[in-house]
Amino acid sequence: MGVTYFLLCCLSLAITAQAQDCSRPVGGPNMVLKDKDILLETFPDGTQVTFACEVGYISAGGSAISICQGGSWTPVRLKCERKNCGPIGEVENGNVDYPEGTEFGDRAVITCHDGFILVGKDKIYCQDKGWANRLPVCEVVSCDPPPAVADGTFKPVSESYSYRDVVQYSCQKGYTLNGSISASCSDDGTFQPAPPSCIMVRCSDPQVDNAELTEGSQRVYGYMATVTFKCKTGFMMTGANSQRCEINSQWSPPLSCKLITCKLPPTVENGSFSPNKTSYNYGEAVQYSCQKNYTLSGAKSVTCSDNGIFTPGPPTCILITCKLPPTIENGSFSPNKASYNYGEAVQYSCQKGYTLSGAKSVTCSDNGIFTPGPPTCILITCKLPPTIENGSFSPNKAFYNYGEAVQYSCQKGYTLSGAKSVTCSDNGIFTPGPPTCIRSTTPPTTTTTTTTTEPPTGNGETVKVMLIVLAVIGTSGICLLCAFCIYKKKRGSGRGGPDKEAPKSEEEVALS
């Protein structure tokens, strides 16, 4: 009994499962349900439905039927492909293009050859039942006469014009054509470009501030009249220098003469310029200067010229140097080298026997020349040596050269005290100092001997002492000799007659 009940339950469950409804079926791509089935949402078990291809698609084989079995649908084998309309055909005097192809939804584009115009639609689409419209046609293009132009005309004149026929426009005297001089019959059956107009063009007398008219002057300025201007001195043309009378009776392009200005002039190393400002007008100048120890090479002043540039080019500042200073006769300078920097000095000196006349030292100055001028070496001379009382010197002349000597001598009865000879020295003075003449204390007979003896050249006081000693000794000897002579004479006379004369001594010979 239990087994039977179990089997009955299983059978009931199986029957219930087999009788389950199906939801709305989903077909393959590009297909839909047919007929009344398209309206239902649920389908009883065992229901059979049929699919069909969507609009624009056609069956490519396979079963279109699906059956609801136990809550699910059997597979649909139908395949749908996009409909192909194929070529639309040929268009005489035209072309047919298929940018996307010839299938459903694609388009055919029709164009005409040059000289032909399309009559009909230029695009046809592939639809479910084939191409939607019939082919257009390409007809020969023709144009009606172009529009008339006020105060003008065109040629040739005709009732009809073929494709690409051209007409030429012209204006009456005193009028100017504004627009294209010609038009042609285009592929849309109209003349292109649009017709011109004839207008009267008159430009006023041309005037440009700060400029002068140089070419093109005339009484009346009509269309396309051209004039040329030149800016006045100190001004510069910006852009073109000529203008033309345009169709609107205006001069074009506008001309302008602007005041010429220069930017800062070039800087120079080790130098500067003045004045220093943002800009300079035409003709304005700046002055360059160099730092100490440097000198300008080039133009000191540059001027803002008519091309907006300072001219001439900037100078340079070069270190001041001097070449060898001048040589001097009978002299030399030190140091002696190839060149000397600014401020450097050289010292001059003369050879022996010469003395400097002028500056001993000269300095390399800012003009590259040693200043002051070189000295000269002149021969050292002495004026007359000092005269001495009771004496004289020899030779006696106006002047004496360096190293030349004079000899002093005393008058009779005087003795020289000091240097007998003095020499012209390098300071222009005789050295040593002059001697003196002192009165002799010896008898006149001995004066010659005494005075002719050259005194020793030593200290003045020593010489005087020696002279005194010699004078005393000489005087004593003379006195003794005189006494001896008197004695001999008396002795001879006492014997009664003169004795035979005795030989004289050397001293007696000297005294006689």
BASETOR-185873 format. One record per residue (C-alpha): x, y, z. Coordinates in steps of 0.1 Angstrom, whole numbers, plus 5000, padded with zeros to 4 digits. Layout:
REM residues N
XYZ/...
***
This chain:
REM residues 512
500050005000/502850245009/504750174977/501650234956/501150574972/504750674966/504450584929/501250784926/502951094941/505851074917/503551034887/501551334899/504751544902/505951444867/502551534852/502651864869/506151944857/505351844821/502252074819/504152404829/503552724808/506252914789/507053284789/507353494757/509953334735/513053514722/514153434686/517453484669/518853814656/516654024632/513453814637/510053854653/506953644663/504353614636/500653684637/498653684670/501553534690/503253874690/500553994714/500853714741/503053714771/502553354784/502053034764/500452704776/502552394775/502552244740/502052584723/503652614689/504852964677/506253084643/509053344638/509553564607/512453784596/512254164604/511454414577/514554454555/515754094562/514953774544/515153404554/518353224547/516952874557/516152684589/512952614608/510952914620/508852704646/509452674683/507352464708/506752514746/507752194764/507752184802/508252564806/510952604779/511052664741/512652434716/515452604696/514652824665/516752724634/515753024612/518453254599/517753614587/520053804563/519854174553/518054224520/520254324490/518754554465/521554514439/522754784415/520155054407/521255084371/523155334350/522555714347/523355864313/525856154316/526156074353/527655844379/526055624406/528055564438/527255324467/529055464498/527855184521/526754914497/523454794482/521854624512/518754734531/519155094544/522155174522/521955454497/522855524461/524255874453/523856014418/525956294403/526056444368/528956504346/530256864341/527757054319/524756854330/522256914358/520456654378/516756634374/515356434404/516656324437/520456274441/520056004468/517955674466/517655424495/517455044495/514154944511/512254624519/510754614484/513854744466/515155094457/512655354469/512655584439/513255584402/516555704389/516956074382/518256204348/521156434339/520156704314/522456954296/522957274317/521757604302/521557954317/519258244312/520858584304/522758724334/521259024354/521659374339/524159604356/523259974363/525660204344/527159904327/526659624302/527859274294/528959084262/527958874244/524258914246/522158604239/518758454247/520358144262/523858034273/525357684275/527357544303/530657734308/529658024285/531358344297/530158704296/532359014302/531159314321/532059684315/531060014329/530260354313/532860624313/533560774347/532460454365/534560174379/533659804380/533259684415/533359304415/534359034390/534759154354/533358814341/530858544349/530258204335/527257974332/527757724360/526557374366/523557494386/522157694356/523158034369/525958274361/528658274387/530058474404/527358734412/527359034388/529559334396/528359694401/529460014384/530260294408/531860634405/535260634424/536860964435/539560994461/540461314479/543861464476/546261234494/547861364526/550161194551/551461364582/555161444583/555561324547/555961464512/554261344480/557061224456/555161044428/551661014413/550461374417/547461454395/544361684393/541761404399/542361074416/540160794403/540060424409/543460254412/545360584411/548660534430/550760784449/554160754467/555260944498/558561004515/558861094552/560461414562/563861424579/563661274613/560661054605/560460694593/557760524572/555960234589/554959984563/554560064526/555460404511/552660404485/548860394485/546060334460/542660484455/540260194462/536760124450/535360284482/536960614472/539460574501/543260564500/544660224510/546760124529/546960404554/550560554556/552260674587/555560854593/556660814629/559361004647/562560814644/563760684678/566760474688/566960234717/569960234741/573260254722/575659954726/577559944759/581359934759/583559734782/585359954807/583360254796/579960434797/577860674778/575760984786/572961064787/571460724796/567760704790/565060474776/564960614740/566560884719/565061094691/566461124657/569661334656/570261304694/573861214703/575461034732/578961074744/581160774754/583860794780/586260534795/587260444830/590460564844/593560404828/591560344796/591360554764/588760564737/589460404703/586860514678/584260784677/583660954710/580061064700/577460854682/574160984668/570660844664/570360804626/567460784602/567460404604/566860394641/570460294649/573260494665/576060564640/578960534637/579560214656/580460234692/584160284702/586160064724/588060134756/591560014755/594160014783/596360324780/599960234772/602860434761/605760334739/609360414747/609860764759/612060994738/615760934741/617961224750/621561294739/624261224765/621561074788/619360764794/616160664812/615060384834/613260144834/613660064797/610959824783/608659764753/605659954767/604460124798/600960134814/599060454822/600560634853/603960454850/606960684853/610560674839/613560854854/616061034832/619761074841/622761224823/626261104816/629061234838/629861594830/626261674820/623361794840/619561754834/617662054822/613861984826/611861724844/613861434858/610661214858/608061174830/604760984833/602660784808/599561004805/596060944794/596861034758/599460764755/602361004756/604861064784/604461404800/605961644806/608361654776/611761494780/614661694796/617961764780/621461694791/623562004789/627362014795/628162134830/629962474830/631262694858/631463074858/634563254869/636063114901/636163344931/638863614931/641263634960/642763934975/646463994965/646263704941/644963594907/644063274887/644863144853/643463084828/640863364830/637863324806/634163364804/633263004815/634862664822/633762314813/633262034837/636661904850/638562214838/641062354865/642462704872/645662784890/645863044917/649063254925/649863544949/651363884943/654963944953/655363944991/652463714996/652263345001/649463104989/647462945017/645162665005/644762474973/646662614944/644362444919/640462434919/638362224894/634862284878/632762024895/629461854886/627362114905/628762394884/631062524912/634862524915/636062284943/637762294967/637262644979/639662924968/642962974987/644163295003/647263504999/648963595032/651763845037/655263685038/657463735069/660763655051/663063905034/662163994999/665263794986/663663474998/660263554987/660663394954/661963074968/659363054994/656363144972/657362914944/657362614967/653962444964/652462414998/651262075008/647662015002/646261935036/644562095063/644762485062/645962525098/648662265094/649962445063/650162775081/652162615110/654662455086/655162785068/655862965100/658362705111/660162725078/660163105079/661763095114/664362845104/665263035072/665463365090/667863215117/670063075090/670363395072/671163585103/674063345112/675363365076/675463745078/677363745111/679863505097/680463725066/680964035087/683463855109/685563735079/685564085064/686864245096/689463985099/690764045064/691064415068/692964375101/695764195082/696464505061/694964425028/692164235012/692363865013/691863644984/688063604978/686863284993/684463064974/680763134979/678562874995/675362754979/673362975003/675363284993/674763214957/671163194964/671163524983/673163704956/
***
